[in-house]
Amino acid sequence: MIFLGLKMKIQHEETETKGSFYILAEDEKIAELTYSKAGNDKIILDHTEVSDKHRGESLGKKLVYHSVDFARKHNLKILPLCPYARAVFSKNKDIRDVT
């Protein structure tokens, strides 16, 4: 879990085939990045969503970077199918080692 401030933190949920990284603010989910597992060594970033109230706060980008840290820690590759995640990868060379 990564804390973004006193009242926001990134959390992670995972099932056998899917998962998500999400940000809670005062127990409300305000941003989420979902993924699907593709075998034992790859995750596919499916969808990024940020509540209207929190747009422009770089929360989606923080979730993408968190997924990169997760992939590095677990020796995974990422396939960014989500248009937002794909744009973050295309603009930031420092995270492309996991693609």
N, C-alpha and C positions, 0 to 999 in steps of 0.2 A: 504494500500500500504506500503510495506517495502522497504527501500532504502538499497542497498548493497554497494553503493559507489556513487560517484558524478554523474555517468552517467548510473547506473543500478538500476532498481527498479522492485519489484515483483508486478504484477497486477493480477486482478481476473475478469473473465467474466463468466456469468452464464445465461443459458436459463431455460426453464421449466424442461428439462430432462438431461441437460449436463452442464459441466462447464470446466474451465481451469484456472490454475495459470501459469503465464508466466513472463519471464524476458525480459525487453527491455534494449538495450544498444544503445544509440543515435538513438532512434526510430526504431530499428531493433529488431525483436523477435529472441532471441538467445537461449532460452530454454523454454520448455513447459511441463506441466503435465496436462493431461486431465482426466476427471472423468465423470461418469454417476451417476445419482441419482437413488437410489433403495428405493423408498418410501420416507417418511418424515424424517427418522432417520438414513439413511446410504448412503454413497457415495462409488462408486467402482472406484479405481484408475486404469485407462485403459492403459495409455501410457506415457512414459517420453522420451523426446527427447532434446538433446543439440547439438547445431551446432558444426561441426568439429573444428572450430576455437577456441571454448571455452571448449573443453573437458579437463578434469583434473582440473577444477576450482571448483569442488564440487557444481555446479549449480543445478544438478539434486537432490542432497541430500538436498539442501536448499529449493527446491520446495516441496519435501516430508515433510520436517519439517514444512513448511508453511501450507501444507494441514492438518497436525496434529493440529497446532494452530487453524486453521479454524474449524476443527471438535470439538475441545474442547470448543471453544467459542459458537458454535451452537448446542452443545449436540448431535453430530453425531458420528456414528461408521464408520470405514473405512475398506473396503475389498480390500487389495492390490493385484489385479490380474496382474498388470504390473510386469514383472520379476525384473526390477530394483527396484521399490518401495518395492516389497516383500523382496528383499535382504537387503534393508535399515532397514526394520522392523525386520528382523531376526537378524541383527547385533546390534540393539539398543533397549535394554529392556525398556529404559525410555519413549518410545513412544507407547508401546504396549497397554496402557490403552484404546486406541481408537479402537482397533481391536476386 
